[in-house]
């Protein structure tokens, strides 16, 4: 009881301090400590260091990337208060922080107007309070059952399914026992977890984990299920049975709009539409396939799900290079404008604007300021990007922005070497590697390590990195970043797929005239 009283005092103190700084004698009722859709997360610690780095990741947010970070926090003494707006449905939240030698992680379902109490003591993170059993479930699930991230596709899709199904059954069994052991009766909690486990299971089946990331983690690769099946079954006499693989899943299982707040619902819906519900035989990421997927969405879903699904469709196709050819750029821009008219107040408007901005780079030449960006060669020479372009004409060029501290950058450079060499010969492609490292010494050391994978002649350090005229013009905020230019040095694709996504990358290169 003392702890609860203490936490209440902390909330009052935090908001009182806030009010004093903004207004001289506001009434307490105007502070509105718990507003509609507001969630408070209150913690106490014996180690203040993690409080400097605490973030809350909302896995159920409106973002097409299926999550966003929340870092609004107030620290007073050994306590912290984090406030999250617009939680109108149950949401899956992730807390994350670290101190010098320890990482703190927690995942929990938050309901509108929840107040969640946690404590860090002796390097242990625990959630306290009335709903502690519900809030501690996901962390217990993670610690007590196998994780999908350790389960890679190994060449047999049926064997992969067997392992995914086994992990799913263990998670469901753990959940059922957990509910009984802790006497949890909340219908919203039970539905949220059951549905989330189901959608996660389907997503793992439809997007096999093929890409190793670190010692034991695996990520979904660029090849979706249909491509893997084509490779695996091309020499077999029997046909692949999608219904046996996915079970009795139907499009009706995705019509509950309240499930949009379940983090795994959105990605599962998007990939199932693409790989299962849209049954057309048109080539992947073609205009015809886009229209077929869009028709499935429009004919089967009500407004909220339709709003998300079409926005996701546009975002995925843009990421796969669609819209960056003379054949479809106008069509794709019109589709985005049409979406804006249909949903003028969409939660995804910013992302649609960002994609349009990207499309507007199509076949634009780099400005003089970008061409004059200074680069440093491995031999200590300084030259401008334009000088590199002038060395040879009539070549397709691929610019790769990378850094020495970026594992995906290094992995991409290493595993796509044969494909890059093949394009260099067959399609006359020149690869230009631009490091945006701040440490010249580290760049030189890593370049020497990678010398068997990179062409020494086309490796450079961008002076001033992201802040250079080239970095600012191209908005180099995330890496690895690939940009494809045609033979006239016009931008064909500002955000190109990674070369390891060889089928899509080759299709873009082949489309360049």
Secondary structure as UniProt FT lines:
FT   HELIX           2..22
FT   TURN            24..25
FT   HELIX           28..31
FT   TURN            36..37
FT   STRAND          39..45
FT   HELIX           48..52
FT   STRAND          55..58
FT   TURN            59..60
FT   TURN            64..65
FT   STRAND          68..70
FT   STRAND          73..76
FT   TURN            77..78
FT   STRAND          79..84
FT   STRAND          91..98
FT   STRAND          103..110
FT   TURN            112..113
FT   STRAND          115..121
FT   TURN            122..123
FT   STRAND          124..128
FT   TURN            130..131
FT   HELIX           132..135
FT   HELIX           137..144
FT   HELIX           148..150
FT   HELIX           157..181
FT   TURN            182..183
FT   HELIX           187..206
FT   STRAND          209..213
FT   TURN            214..216
FT   STRAND          217..220
FT   HELIX           225..233
FT   TURN            234..235
FT   HELIX           242..246
FT   HELIX           251..254
FT   HELIX           257..261
FT   HELIX           263..272
FT   HELIX           273..277
FT   TURN            284..285
FT   HELIX           287..300
FT   HELIX           303..319
FT   TURN            320..323
FT   TURN            326..328
FT   HELIX           329..342
FT   TURN            343..345
FT   TURN            347..348
FT   HELIX           349..359
FT   TURN            360..363
FT   HELIX           368..371
FT   STRAND          374..377
FT   TURN            378..379
FT   STRAND          382..384
FT   HELIX           385..391
FT   STRAND          396..402
FT   TURN            404..405
FT   HELIX           407..415
FT   HELIX           417..426
FT   STRAND          429..435
FT   HELIX           440..449
FT   TURN            450..453
FT   HELIX           456..458
FT   STRAND          459..462
FT   TURN            463..464
FT   HELIX           465..467
FT   HELIX           469..474
FT   STRAND          481..485
FT   TURN            487..488
FT   STRAND          490..493
FT   TURN            499..500
FT   HELIX           502..511
//
